[in-house]
Amino acid sequence: MTEPVRIRAIAAGGDGVGALPDGRTVFVPRSAPDDLVELAAVKLSKRFARARVGRLLQASASRVVPACPHYEGDDCGGCQLQHLSPAAQREARSRIVGDALRRIGGLNLAPPPLEPSDREWEYRTKISLAAKGRRIGYHRLGRPDQVFDLVHCHLARPELSRLWTVLRAHRMLLPPNLDKVVLRVDREGGRHVIVHAIGTTVWTGAQELGRALDRSGAAAMIWWVPEGGAARAVHGAGTAYPAMVFEQVHPETGDRVRAHAVTALGDVSGKHLWDLYAGIGETTQALVARGATVESVEVDRRAVALAESRGPTTGVRRVSGRVEDVLDRLDPADGAIVNPPRTGMGEAVTDRLSVRPPVRLVYISCDPATLARDLGRLQSVYRVTAVKAFDLFPQTAHVETVVEAIRQ
């Protein structure tokens, strides 16, 4: 037992941050800025500590009652900030970005403005559920070895919730070697069930499960992914897109992020641009429509194939490969939009950008830490001119950020 601790802020990852009497920083999940808490389950390390809220002595004005019973009842790790009001959540996410840019990137920038989401709940078009025995759901907070049985996820789109309700009632038809289940709804409204298995034992209940979904008004394309193997359709008809290709789980806000990034490049008519980590080509489409020529780079061949089928066919050269492997072969560019995965661009890419820097760079990031790291590496080449955050993932500590930079 320690003296009461006052929580001063929310850290990356969503934990509240305070200080122990000996000065060590302590990270406390499910706490809110200005909470006064008595700690429990304190785990000390040399420089910091981790703990849980043992008793809430004084509640912050930003606290609310979580809407989802799983959040507290099952200690769900899927959300981190349901106990904060929407305004407090947005402030926390903005500060997470600002803190990373200063602390990791060495950039003297204020917390950026954050554009609110179009909805606080029922926004996710994809949920990934872990399996442990016949329990299927999310991991408990901080305990990746434990899975609780999910009844309803308040972040999932209604059509996914309906699909999960029916699927849950027929879970005995899922393979006994189940590893995880991914539910997804595509832009056209098609539903997908992607079943990941441990090992390669053939799943015999797929067709029966598909018929059960059809009868219950929750028809879906069903995919089976054996361990180490490729996805294969086992019920319904279709191609591996859109079920297997990356797309934002909150498409409407994702579209606003993309539009902001494209606008940030200014007038691009007649200019040559790079679209790096191009995905299914939506950014490339927008840039070509504005009169630019584009070299588009994406490692996922399925995404490249889809982009080619959607067009445009002129004004664009699509390259399938890793950015670090092909960047030296691209034509010099007036500007670039980069949208890397959570791991960021990495040193190999920032090194090559430093040698061949486009005049303008727009960086779309889903992870403030790797964003700040990459911008720090590019400081000798680029000057940051604007930063804006987007509330892409309400109820969580995740945040999308768009940074504009110009060559010095």
N, C-alpha and C positions, 0 to 999 in steps of 0.2 A: 504494500500500500504506500502511495506517495502523497505529497501535498496536492491539493486541487490544482489543475492546470487550466489556464485560459487559452482557448484556441484562437489563433490570430489570423489564419488564412487557410485556403484550400491549396494543396500541392498537386502537381501533376500526378495523375492516377486517381485523384479524388479524395485522398485522406486529408483530414484536418491536421494542422501543424501547430504545435505549441512548444514549450520549453520546460524541461524538468528543473528542479531546484539546483542541480549541479551544472546547469547550462546546456546540457545535451538537448538537441532537437528531438521531439517525439512526434511520431506520425500516428494519427488516431482515425481510423475509418468511421464513417457514420457520425462524424462530429461537424459542427458548423462554426463559422467565424463568430467569435464573441461568446460561444458556449463556455461555461465553467464546468469542468468535468472532474470526477474522481475516476482514476484509471484502474483498470483491471488487466490481468494477463500481460503484464509488462515484460518485454523482452529487450534486454540491454545489449548493445554492442559498443565498440570503443568510442564511436563518434555520435551515435544517435540511438534512438530506442523506438520500439513499436509497441502499441498497446491497444486495448479496446475500451470503450466507454463502460465503466463499472456502474457509475451513477451520474445522472445529469443533475448537477446542483443548481445551475442557472441556465435557462434555455435562451439561445439567440433569438432575436426578433425575426430572423430569416428562416427559422424552422417551420416546416409544415408536416402534416400527417401524410406519410407515403400512401399513394393510391393503391399500390399493388400489395396484397397480403403476403406474397412471396418475399418481398423486400426485407421485412423484419422477421416474419414467421419462419422462413427458410434460409435467411441470411444470403439471399441471392446475390451472386457476384456479377450478374449481367448489367445492373445499374449501380452507379456509385453516388448519385446526388439526388435521389428522389426525396430525401428529407429536407431539401432546400427549396425555397420558392423559386419560380421561374426567373425572376429578376436577380436573385442571389446566385443562381446557377450561371446565368449569363455573365455576371460580374466575375465569378470565379474562373470561367473559361477564358475570358479576356485576360485576366491577370496571369493565368498559366502561360499563355502565349508571350506576354510581355516579360515575364520572369525568365523564360527560356531564352529569349532573344538577348536579354541583358547578361544573364549568368553564364550561358553556354556560348552564345555567339559574340559576346563582347560588344553588343550594339546598344548605344544609349538611346533607347526608344521607350516611349510610354506604352502602357497596355493599349492595344488597338481597339477601335470601335468594332462592335460585333453585331452583325445583322441577325435579327431573331428568326427562328424557324416559322414555317407556315403552320405547323401544328406541334403540340407538345407530346402527344400520344398517338398511337396507331399510325406511325410513319414508316416503320421498317418493312421493306419488301422482301427481306430475307432474314431467317433466323436459323442458327446452327445449334442443335441440341446434342449434348453428349449422352452416351448410354453407359450404364453400369448395371449389369444384370438386366432386369426388366424395368429399372428406373430410367426414365428418359427426361432430361431437362437441362438446366444450367448447373454449373459448378457453384458450390458455396463460396462465399467471399474468402479469398486467401487460402482456400483448401481445394486445390485442383484434383485431389484424390477422391473427393466426395461430390456426388450428384444428387440433387433432390428431384422429386417427381413433379414436373411442371403441369399445372392445370390450365393456366391462361397467362400469356405474356401481354402486358398492356402496351408494349411498344409495337407489336406486330399489327400489320394491316388487318382489317376485319376478315378479308377473304383468306388470309393465312390462319387466323384464329379459328375460322370455321373448318379449314382443312385439318388443323391440329386436333380439334375436338373429335372429328370422325376418325382420324388416324389413331389417336390415343385409344379409342374404343376397340380398335382392331390390332392393337400392338402385338398380339400373339402371332400374327401373320408375318411380322418382321423376322429377319434371320436371327437365329440364336447367337451368332457370332457378331452381332451388331456393334459398331464402334460409335457412329454418330448418324444423325438424320438432319439433313438440310432441307428446309421448306422455302420455296421461292415463288414469287409472282412476277411475271415479266411485264414489259410495257404494254403489251397487247392484252393483258389480263389472264394469260395462261398460267396455270399453277403447276409446280414441279415438286416432286419428292425425290431427294437424292439420298440413297441409302449407302453408307460406307460400312464395309465389313472388315473384320480381322480375318486374314487368311483368304483362301480362294474357294471355299466350299460353295457349291451352287445353291442359290436361294430358290427354293421351290414354291414359296407362298406368294410370289410377286403378282401373278395373274389374279389370284383370289383376292388379294388386297386391292388391286386395281378395280375389280368388279364391285367390291364393297364401297369404295370411294364413289364410283359412278352411281350406284344405287342411292347413296346418301346425299346426292347433290353436291359432292365435293370432288368432281372429276379432276384428275391430275395426271400429268406425264410422270411415270416412275422410272428412275434410273438406279442401277446397281453399280457400285464401285468396289470391286474386290481389292484387297490389299495389294498395292504395287501395280494394279492394272488400270485400264482406261474405263471410263464410264460407258455403260451400255444401256440402251433403252430396253425395259422389260415389260412396259405397259404403255399403251398410247403410241402416237407417232410423232416424230419430230427430229430435229438435229440437235447436236450438242450445244448450240446456242438457242435460247439464251441461258439455259440452265447452268452451263459450265464456265461461262466467260464473265470476267469481273464487270460489275456495274454498281454504281452507288446504291446503297440500301435506302436512301432517302432521295429519290430521283428529282423531285421538284426543287429542293434546295440545291441539289447537285447541279441542276441546270442553271440556277442563279449564280453559283460559283463560277461555272464555265463562262457564262456571259460576261461576268465581271472581268475575268482574266483576259478574254478576247478584247474587250473594250480597252483594257489597260495598255494594250500595245499601240493604241492610237490608230491613225490612218495607215492601213497596211496595203492599200492599193498599189500594185506594181512592185511590192517588196517581196523578198524571199525570206521565209520563216522556217524554223524547226518546231515540230510538235513531238517532244520527247516523252516516252512512256504514254503513247497515244491511245491505248485501249482500243475501243471499237470505232474510233475515228470521228467522234462527234465534234471535237475541237478543230480537227483538220477541216471538216465540212464547213464550219463557221468561218474559218480563216480564208478558205478558197472562195466562199460566197462574198467575202469582202474585197476580193480582187487580188489576193496574194497567191504566190506559188509556195508550196509547202513540201518539205521532206518530213515524213512521218515515220517514227521509229517505235516499234512495239515487239516485245519478245514472244508473246503468245500468238502462235500462227493461226489459231482459231479466230482470235480477235481481228487479225490482219485480213483473213479471208472474209469475215463479215463486213469489215470496212470497205473492202474492194467491191463486194456485192452491192453495197449501199451507195457507193460513189462518193464524190465525183470521180470521173475517170480521167479528166484533164486538169492540169495545174497542180498535180500531186504526184510524188514518188514515194511509195510505201516500202519501207525496209523492215524485214523481220529479223530481229536480232537484239542482243543486249546493247544498250546505249554506249557503254564503255568500249565495246568492240567495233562499233560502226561510226562513232562520232567523227573520227579523223577522215572518213571517206565522204562526209557530207559537204555540199557546197557552202561557201561562206554565207552567213545569214545576217539579215538586218535585225531580227528579233527571234526570241524563242519562248515557248511555253513549256515548262517541265512539270510533270505531275507524277512523281515517283511513288512507289509503295511506302508503307510505314517506315521501312528501313532507310529511307532517304536516297539521295543520289550516290553517296559513297565517294571515297577519295579519288578513285580512278576517274570518275566523271568530272568532279570539280577540278581536278588537275588538267583535264583536257579542255574544259571550258575556260580555264585561266589562260590557256595558250591561244584558243580560238574563240574569244568572247563576242557574241552578237551585241549589237548596240543596246538593245533592250532585253531584259530577262524578266519573265513573270513565273514565279514559283508557286505552285499549288501544293499544299502539304496537309496531311492528316495527322502529323506528329510534330508538335512544337520543338521537341528536343533534337530530332534529326534535321529539321528545318534550320534551327539555330546553328547547329554544328556545320552544316553545308554553307550557310551564309557567312559564318566566321571564316571559313577557308577561302571564300571568294572576296573578302573585304578589300584586298589590294587591287581588285579588278572592277568591282561593282560598288556603287553607292545606293543604298536602299532609299527609295523616294516615297513609298507608301506601304502600309500594312493594313489589311482588313481581315477580320475573322468572321466566320459564318457558323451559325448554330445548327450544324448538320445532325447532331446526335443528342437531342434533349434527354435529360435524366441521367446522362453519363458525363464523365470527365473528358470525353473526346471532343475535339474541335477541329474544324477545317480553317486553314489560313491561306490567304493570297498575298504574296509579297511582290511589289514592283521594284525593279532596280535598273539603274542605267550605268553603262560603262564609263569609267572615270577617265 
